[in-house]
Structure formats: structure tokens, C-alpha cells
Amino acid sequence: MASAKRNTARPVIIHGIADARAACRAAMGRGEAVTLWSARGAGGYMGPLWFAEIIRQTRGEFPTLTITGVLDCDAAPGDALAAIRAGVQAIALTAKPTVKARIRNIASAENAILLRRPAKALDLQSSADPEAYCRRWFGIRDG
């Protein structure tokens, strides 16, 4: 019996490579995409190279999934610019509209996008079993 596809692109907030791998394992065979978000402001305290490496590794380990990684830069345009320079393809920034417009133009010229923080996301911060949490979040009941 073929398994039904689920909405595995629902946003998952990760705090490291283990969380990213758990989300990808949960989605394998059940969806075509995973959206991995950093924690709020991680562009400043973890840095864009850290996040870019997590996304690169998970894409290598799960080549059949489309993995979107979004680095949250909170209200720091300098962190967003550093992320663009580091090759991060999707960034969240909560700044004044004029600042966001400038950053959006720079991002666009570098083939990156600026996204709005999602209203709902699964945060794996204190999850004892992140893969099981992700399966439930994605609507997968037969684990």
C-alpha cells in the first residue's frame, strides 16, 4: 500500500543538525519538502555559516527531499546581509519597512528571498523525540 503524501513542508524550528535530521527522517517517503527554520535571532548568535552548513549537510543526506532553510535574523539587518554574503537562500527579518525593502532588493540580486516569520511552527527546542514530534506535526500517524 502506497503511503499518502503529507504536508511535510510545515515549518520546523531547529536548533542543530540533530533536529534537522529528525525532521528530514520524519518526512522521508511521506512528502517532497521540508522547511527548516532557525530559532529567532539565530543569525546573530549562531551565525549564517553554521546554518548554511546544516542545510548543506541535510541536503546531502536526504537528496530526495526539497529542503528549504530559513535563517531568522530577527531585527538585525547586518545579520541579514551577512547571511546573504554567506549564501543563505532564505532569510527572515523583522525590521522597519524601508530597511526590509533595501535588504529585499539586495537579497533578490543574490538569488535569496526574504520571508515573514510563520504564524505557527513546530519548535524542537525541548523535544525528547523530535522525529515523532515532526511526524505528528506533518500529519503522519503511522510512524
C-alpha positions in Angstrom: 0.0 0.0 0.0 1.4 3.4 -1.0 1.7 5.9 1.7 -0.3 9.2 1.4 1.7 12.4 1.0 1.5 14.8 3.9 2.3 18.4 4.3 5.9 17.9 5.4 6.8 21.5 4.4 5.1 22.9 7.6 7.8 25.0 9.3 10.0 23.2 11.9 12.3 25.3 14.1 15.6 23.5 14.5 18.5 24.1 17.0 21.1 22.0 15.4 21.9 19.2 12.9 20.1 16.5 15.0 16.8 18.4 14.8 17.3 18.9 11.0 18.0 15.2 10.5 14.9 14.2 12.7 12.6 16.5 10.6 14.0 15.0 7.4 13.7 11.4 8.6 10.1 12.1 9.6 9.3 13.4 6.1 11.1 10.7 4.1 8.6 8.9 1.9 5.7 11.0 3.1 6.4 14.3 1.4 8.7 16.0 -1.0 9.7 19.0 1.0 10.9 20.1 4.5 11.1 23.7 5.7 13.7 24.1 8.4 13.8 27.4 10.3 16.5 28.6 12.7 15.4 29.8 16.1 14.5 33.5 16.4 17.6 35.7 16.0 20.0 32.7 15.3 21.6 34.7 12.5 23.2 36.8 15.2 24.1 34.3 17.9 24.9 31.2 15.8 25.8 32.9 12.5 25.0 32.2 8.9 27.8 29.8 8.2 26.6 27.5 11.0 23.1 27.4 9.5 24.3 27.1 5.9 26.4 24.1 6.8 23.4 22.4 8.5 21.3 22.9 5.3 24.2 21.7 3.1 24.6 18.5 5.2 20.9 17.7 5.3 20.6 18.2 1.6 23.5 15.8 1.1 22.0 13.2 3.5 18.4 13.5 2.1 18.8 14.1 -1.6 15.2 13.2 -2.5 13.7 15.9 -0.3 13.5 19.5 -1.2 14.9 21.2 1.9 14.3 24.9 2.4 16.4 26.5 5.2 15.3 29.9 6.6 17.7 31.8 8.8 15.9 34.1 11.3 17.9 37.3 11.7 15.3 39.0 14.0 15.5 42.8 13.6 19.2 42.9 12.6 19.8 44.0 9.0 23.6 43.4 9.4 22.9 39.8 10.3 20.7 39.5 7.2 23.4 41.0 5.0 26.0 38.5 6.5 23.6 35.7 5.7 23.2 36.8 2.1 27.0 37.0 1.8 27.3 33.5 3.2 24.9 32.1 0.6 21.9 31.6 2.8 19.0 31.4 0.3 16.1 32.3 2.6 16.1 34.8 5.5 13.5 36.2 7.9 14.0 39.8 9.1 11.7 41.9 11.3 12.9 45.4 10.6 11.4 48.7 9.6 9.7 48.6 6.1 12.3 50.8 4.5 15.1 48.7 5.8 13.4 45.5 4.8 12.9 46.9 1.3 16.6 47.5 0.9 17.5 44.1 2.2 14.9 42.5 0.0 16.5 44.2 -3.1 19.9 43.1 -2.1 18.7 39.5 -1.4 16.9 39.4 -4.7 20.1 40.4 -6.6 21.9 37.5 -4.8 19.1 34.9 -5.6 17.9 34.9 -1.9 14.5 35.6 -0.6 13.2 37.5 2.5 10.3 35.7 4.3 7.9 36.6 7.0 8.2 34.5 10.2 5.4 31.9 10.2 2.4 32.3 12.5 2.8 28.6 13.6 5.8 26.4 13.6 6.9 23.3 15.5 9.8 24.2 17.8 12.0 21.3 18.6 13.8 23.1 21.4 12.8 20.8 24.2 11.6 17.7 22.3 12.6 14.4 23.8 11.7 12.7 20.5 11.9 15.3 17.7 11.3 12.8 14.9 8.0 11.7 16.5 7.0 15.3 17.1 7.7 16.1 13.4 5.6 13.1 12.2 2.7 14.3 14.3 3.2 17.9 13.0 3.2 16.7 9.4 0.1 14.6 10.0 1.8 11.3 9.8 0.1 8.9 12.2 1.6 5.5 11.4 5.2 6.5 12.3 
